[in-house]
Amino acid sequence: MSRKILGRSVQTLLLSVGAAFILLPFVWMLSLSVKPRDEIFTTDVHFLPSRFEWSNFTFALTETDIPLFLWNGLVMVAGILVFQILFAVPCAYALAQRQFAGRSLVFGLVLGALLVPFHVTAIPIFLGFAQIGLLNTFWALIIPFIPTAFGIFLFRQFFAQLPSDLFDAARVDGMSETSIVWRIAFPLALPAATAFAIFSVTAHWNDLFWPLIATTDPGLATPPRGILYFRDQESGDNVGPLMAAAVITTAPLVIAFLLAQRKFIQGIASGGLKG
Amino acid sequence: MSNILELRDVTRVFGDRTVLDRVSISIRQGSFTTLLGASGCGKSTSLRIMAGLDRPSGGDVLLDGKTVSGLTAYERNVAMVFQSYALYPHLTVAQNIALPLTMRHLSTLGRVPVLGSLVPGASEARRMILAKVGETAEALGLGELLDRKPGQLSGGQKQRVALGRALVRDPSLFLLDEPLSNLDARLRVRMRSEISALHRRTGKAFIYVTHDQTEAMAMADQIVVMIGGKVAQAGAPRELYERPANRDVAAFVGHNAINFLEQGDGIEIGNSVAGLRPEDLSPDTAGTLSARLESAEYLGSEIVLGLRSAKGTEIRAIAPGDYAVPAPGSELRLGFSPRKLHLFDATTGARLETAA
């Protein structure tokens, strides 16, 4: 019995240490974002400020382009997500529930594509976009991420578990393959779609690499790039408002994840479709 | 009467496996046909080919006398009920039943929830669909359940919804793929009579796939026995029972497994195999067959006797319920009417017509 308690305590301790390591920068960010300027650089560590300095937030929201960056980020991740689902779901359905020549080959290619990091294809894509004059547009931020091997894989695994009788029934009922995809398969895959949406949105919201390459126009800056501008302003590093801006750009993700947490876990552990 | 559906020499090959080998089946208008066979005999594949969900590798499918090989399931206007029910889990019972009608009567735009009502004719179509769904649900006793999702229904209710979805569209033909095999025994018997009643009411042809010979015998007016991808015999239940075309059919049809006796089992049949049903074989002091009693199962109305012949062949016989069972190990004499003896060729298994 005491051994069990000991094991539990060790587990909890290790988890707490791990969590502390990961959370510390975030906590520090939160702490700095509400500290007055003179308390930011001190030799001793205080997590709580002597008084809350909300002007950091008002400064970030009113004196800088943060609202614009947030809007740009929203347009970009929404665009990416919508098109990803628009293409990945029918592809996954075809791979899981249709018979055609070369199906396993195509699926093998999808799996292969999962192994290729984006950085490998970034330069050719950049050169191609430069040729057709697509750089410095929203499309340059969106198009490279529309074909998503991960999305196709995730949805395919989900669809492969659905009984094929279900789709045969839909065919007998007069549905075309396209309407089967959107009226039967997709609604059933909502947990998987939620999980995918979270992966996709986080990855692209936080992405600095590609926006930095594909766009130079400050008007198209997404939040991570926006924060970069912020730091370079002539006043030097204005840490308080900078941290406030960082809080503002991370908050949407954290809130979205907390809201979708249950569906997310369901989608990852996806199996649970009872007939 | 004319044939509503015909398979002519249909062959289906998956890779190097021949699942259907020159299968020919005719379905009369308004008949109730069962495809009976063990799992893997090709009965479900035949049904899928009839439905248009699968294409034959060779041969012809005729619907109402016309070749329909190129038509989809929907264009053939057949309804199908699946073993797993295949209800759409995210739609309510009403939406499940309405789906075939929405697909037929509403345009793509008309199916969009709010915008759809602006499409000319859509609201009348919607009203008509609603009325038909209500009617069908009422007839199947589903009136209370229209707003439920399939996950909240019992097996029998799901089965009814699946039937409702088939019924609502007024198809030319009903195809049922082992619809009762997921139900418990009691419910199965009840749904059996409900399906029979449905058949009488609609007057449409039903094609029913099953591996349960009791279901087949009880419901069908034509049974097609399939063995190893071929039609072994097709005919009325009585014909199959009384004159099985070969040994395998005789073994498959009949509530009690048939006895096969050979030369030396106390019966003079030469170089052939005799089939004798347990219900045609009973204790009789003047009987010609003799065997040692091994077990007796008392079932109330009858007693099933397990015996062994001198040669060691297992024999089952049925005695009336009031029969006084002798001690195990005693020699019993069994009698049968020669008319009930089926003779089969020892090598091919085909029926020999010289029996009587």
Chai-1 contact restraints between the chains, C-beta under 6 A:
chainA,res_idxA,chainB,res_idxB,connection_type,confidence,min_distance_angstrom,max_distance_angstrom,comment,restraint_id
A,P163,B,S84,contact,1.0,0.0,6.0,A-B,restraint_1
A,D165,B,F82,contact,1.0,0.0,6.0,A-B,restraint_2
A,D165,B,S84,contact,1.0,0.0,6.0,A-B,restraint_3
A,D165,B,A86,contact,1.0,0.0,6.0,A-B,restraint_4
A,L166,B,A86,contact,1.0,0.0,6.0,A-B,restraint_5
A,D168,B,L53,contact,1.0,0.0,6.0,A-B,restraint_6
A,A169,B,F82,contact,1.0,0.0,6.0,A-B,restraint_7
A,A169,B,A86,contact,1.0,0.0,6.0,A-B,restraint_8
A,R171,B,A73,contact,1.0,0.0,6.0,A-B,restraint_9
A,V172,B,A73,contact,1.0,0.0,6.0,A-B,restraint_10
A,V172,B,M80,contact,1.0,0.0,6.0,A-B,restraint_11
A,D173,B,L99,contact,1.0,0.0,6.0,A-B,restraint_12
A,D173,B,P100,contact,1.0,0.0,6.0,A-B,restraint_13
A,D173,B,M103,contact,1.0,0.0,6.0,A-B,restraint_14
A,G174,B,Y74,contact,1.0,0.0,6.0,A-B,restraint_15
A,G174,B,P100,contact,1.0,0.0,6.0,A-B,restraint_16
A,G174,B,M103,contact,1.0,0.0,6.0,A-B,restraint_17
A,G174,B,R104,contact,1.0,0.0,6.0,A-B,restraint_18
A,M175,B,M103,contact,1.0,0.0,6.0,A-B,restraint_19
A,I184,B,Y88,contact,1.0,0.0,6.0,A-B,restraint_20
A,P187,B,H90,contact,1.0,0.0,6.0,A-B,restraint_21
A,L188,B,H90,contact,1.0,0.0,6.0,A-B,restraint_22
